[in-house]
Amino acid sequence: MYENEIKNIISNYTPISLNEMDNVSLMKRVDTKFLIGKNQLSQILESIRDEYFILEINKNRLMNYKSLYFDSDDKIFYNNHHNKRARRTKVRIRKYVESNILFLEVKQKDIKGNTVKNRIKIDDFETVLSENSNSFIKKITSKNHTLNPSLWNSFRRITLVNKKAKERVTIDINLSYSINIKEKYFDDLVIIELKQERYNRNSPIVETLKTKGFFPYSISKYCIGMINLYDNLKQNRFKEKLIKINKISASSWNS
């Protein structure tokens, strides 16, 4: 029912193709995230409909994504994020299901808060990284990490493109995580991510969220999954975020 309502709303958006999105690829950018409950998404999508195009691939507007993250045995990438290191790295293989395209992606955050993403196409998920993949990671990070799969992640995504400014908005729903036999689902959580060359508070999505009481909130999909599926990780600095996520889920159930 929830997804049907969302699909009905986004069917009224003007579509944009993958090729037309090339000028807003924003591989170097500032990312700004917001957390909301699923019960608030319909109203927000209605409010910004005239301001954004929507990505459409093979007549699909609500896309499926699947990712496999990698980390060291001592979880250096997770711990750097937990410990608030300014320079942070994430390594993942991501499958864009509707396009049937996979990339090995290395995302890095610099001391100014900019996110830089480098990626190469690969044929399939690699649970053991190939020589070519390891070489690419070493080239980008300048470090020789020994990496293994740490987390599977799936979600559905709406991608919006501002009609007047160089910005994209991704809206992720139905997040799920797994590793080995453990699983965790966040059916009531929505993560909205604004991608810009520099943060602009006058963005239509920012203004709309502000009027509804939502403000930027630093969160990592990777870290959300890790703290829910691993028992032996440091997570004291993420306790507040867990409380907020649980509160959003509870409010969605009660609405």
C-alpha positions in Angstrom: 0.0 0.0 0.0 2.8 2.4 1.0 4.8 1.8 -2.2 1.7 2.0 -4.4 1.0 5.5 -2.9 4.6 6.6 -3.6 4.4 5.2 -7.2 1.2 7.1 -7.9 2.8 10.4 -6.7 6.0 10.0 -8.6 4.1 9.0 -11.8 3.2 12.7 -12.0 6.9 13.9 -12.1 8.5 14.8 -15.4 11.0 12.0 -16.3 14.8 12.4 -17.1 16.9 9.7 -18.6 20.3 8.4 -17.4 22.1 10.1 -20.2 20.4 13.4 -19.5 21.7 13.1 -15.9 25.3 13.2 -17.0 25.8 16.9 -16.3 24.8 16.3 -12.7 26.9 13.2 -12.0 28.6 15.2 -9.1 31.4 12.7 -8.5 32.9 15.4 -6.2 30.2 16.9 -4.1 28.8 17.9 -0.7 26.3 15.3 0.7 23.6 16.4 3.1 21.4 13.7 4.7 17.9 13.8 6.3 16.0 11.1 8.2 12.2 10.9 8.0 9.6 8.3 8.6 7.8 6.7 5.7 4.5 8.3 6.7 5.9 11.8 5.9 7.3 10.9 2.4 4.2 11.3 0.4 3.5 14.8 1.5 7.1 15.9 0.8 7.1 14.4 -2.7 3.9 16.2 -3.5 5.3 19.5 -2.2 8.4 19.4 -4.5 6.9 17.8 -7.6 7.2 20.9 -9.8 10.9 21.5 -8.8 12.5 18.3 -9.9 12.7 15.8 -12.7 12.7 12.1 -11.8 15.1 9.5 -13.2 13.3 6.8 -15.2 15.0 3.6 -16.5 13.0 1.1 -18.6 9.8 2.7 -17.3 10.9 2.3 -13.7 11.1 5.2 -11.3 11.5 3.3 -8.0 14.8 1.5 -8.5 16.4 -1.4 -6.8 20.0 -1.2 -5.5 22.1 -3.9 -4.0 25.5 -3.3 -2.4 28.3 -5.4 -0.9 30.6 -3.4 1.4 34.2 -4.3 2.2 36.3 -3.6 5.3 39.5 -4.9 7.0 39.4 -7.5 9.7 39.7 -4.8 12.3 37.0 -2.7 10.6 39.1 0.3 9.9 36.6 2.0 7.6 33.8 1.6 10.2 36.0 2.7 13.1 37.3 5.8 11.3 33.7 6.9 10.8 32.8 6.1 14.5 35.9 8.0 15.7 35.0 11.0 13.6 38.1 10.9 11.5 37.8 13.7 8.9 39.3 11.6 6.2 37.1 8.5 5.7 36.8 5.8 3.1 34.1 3.3 2.1 34.6 0.5 -0.4 31.7 -1.3 -2.0 30.4 -3.1 -5.1 27.0 -1.7 -6.1 24.5 -3.2 -8.5 22.1 -0.9 -10.2 19.5 -3.6 -10.7 17.3 -2.1 -13.4 20.3 -1.2 -15.5 22.1 -4.5 -14.7 25.3 -2.5 -14.2 27.8 -3.1 -11.4 30.5 -0.8 -10.2 33.3 -1.2 -7.7 33.1 2.2 -5.9 35.5 3.9 -3.5 34.0 6.9 -1.6 36.3 9.2 0.2 35.5 12.2 2.4 38.1 14.9 2.8 38.9 17.3 5.6 36.6 19.9 4.1 33.6 17.5 4.1 33.6 17.0 0.4 32.8 13.5 -0.9 34.7 12.1 -3.9 33.6 8.9 -5.6 35.8 6.9 -8.0 34.5 3.8 -9.6 35.1 1.1 -12.3 32.7 -1.2 -14.0 32.9 -4.9 -13.0 31.1 -8.0 -14.2 29.6 -9.3 -11.0 29.8 -9.2 -7.2 33.2 -10.4 -5.9 33.2 -12.0 -2.5 36.9 -12.3 -3.0 38.3 -9.1 -4.6 40.1 -9.7 -7.9 43.6 -8.5 -8.6 42.2 -5.8 -10.8 39.8 -4.6 -8.0 42.5 -4.6 -5.4 44.8 -2.6 -7.7 42.1 0.0 -8.3 41.4 0.3 -4.5 45.1 0.7 -3.8 45.5 3.3 -6.6 42.6 5.4 -5.2 43.4 5.1 -1.5 47.2 4.9 -1.7 47.0 2.1 0.8 47.3 -1.7 0.6 44.3 -2.8 2.6 43.4 -6.5 3.0 39.6 -6.3 2.5 36.8 -8.8 3.0 33.0 -8.6 2.7 31.5 -6.9 5.7 27.9 -6.1 4.9 25.2 -6.7 2.2 22.7 -3.8 1.8 19.6 -3.5 -0.3 17.1 -0.6 -0.8 14.8 1.0 -3.2 15.6 4.5 -4.5 14.0 7.5 -6.1 16.4 9.9 -7.8 15.4 13.5 -8.4 17.2 16.1 -10.4 16.7 19.8 -9.8 15.2 21.6 -12.9 17.1 24.8 -12.3 20.2 24.0 -10.2 23.0 21.5 -10.3 21.8 19.1 -7.6 20.4 15.6 -7.2 18.3 14.2 -4.5 18.1 10.5 -3.6 15.4 9.0 -1.5 16.0 5.5 -0.1 13.3 3.3 1.3 13.0 -0.3 2.4 16.5 -0.6 3.7 17.7 -4.1 4.6 21.1 -5.5 5.7 22.6 -8.9 6.0 25.9 -10.7 6.7 26.2 -14.5 7.2 22.9 -15.5 8.8 22.1 -12.2 10.4 19.5 -9.8 8.9 18.0 -6.4 9.8 15.2 -4.5 8.1 14.2 -0.8 8.3 10.8 -0.7 6.6 9.8 2.6 8.2 13.0 4.6 7.7 13.5 7.0 4.8 17.0 8.5 4.1 17.0 11.6 1.9 20.4 12.6 0.6 21.0 15.9 -1.2 24.1 16.0 -3.5 25.4 19.5 -4.4 28.6 21.2 -5.5 28.3 23.2 -2.3 25.6 23.2 0.3 22.7 25.5 -0.7 20.0 26.1 2.0 17.7 27.5 -0.7 17.3 24.1 -2.3 13.5 23.3 -2.7 14.0 20.0 -0.8 15.8 21.7 2.1 13.2 24.4 2.4 10.4 21.9 2.3 12.0 19.6 4.9 12.7 22.6 7.2 9.0 23.7 7.2 8.2 20.2 8.4 10.8 20.2 11.1 13.5 18.1 9.5 17.1 19.3 9.5 20.4 17.9 8.2 21.5 14.8 10.1 24.8 13.0 9.7 24.3 9.3 9.2 25.9 6.5 7.2 23.9 3.6 5.8 27.0 1.4 6.2 27.3 2.3 9.9 23.6 1.7 10.5 24.0 -1.8 9.2 27.2 -2.5 11.0 26.0 -1.5 14.5 22.9 -3.7 14.1 24.6 -6.8 12.8 27.9 -6.9 14.7 28.1 -7.3 18.5 31.7 -6.4 19.1 32.0 -3.0 17.5 32.5 0.3 19.3 29.2 2.2 19.0 28.9 4.6 21.9 29.1 7.6 19.5 26.2 6.1 17.5 23.8 5.5 20.4 22.0 8.8 19.8 21.6 7.9 16.1 20.1 4.5 17.0 17.6 6.2 19.4 16.6 8.6 16.6 16.1 5.8 14.1 14.1 3.8 16.5 12.0 6.8 17.3 11.3 7.4 13.7 10.2 3.8 13.2 7.9 4.0 16.2 6.3 7.2 15.0 5.7 5.6 11.6 4.0 2.6 13.2 1.8 4.9 15.3 0.7 7.2 12.5 
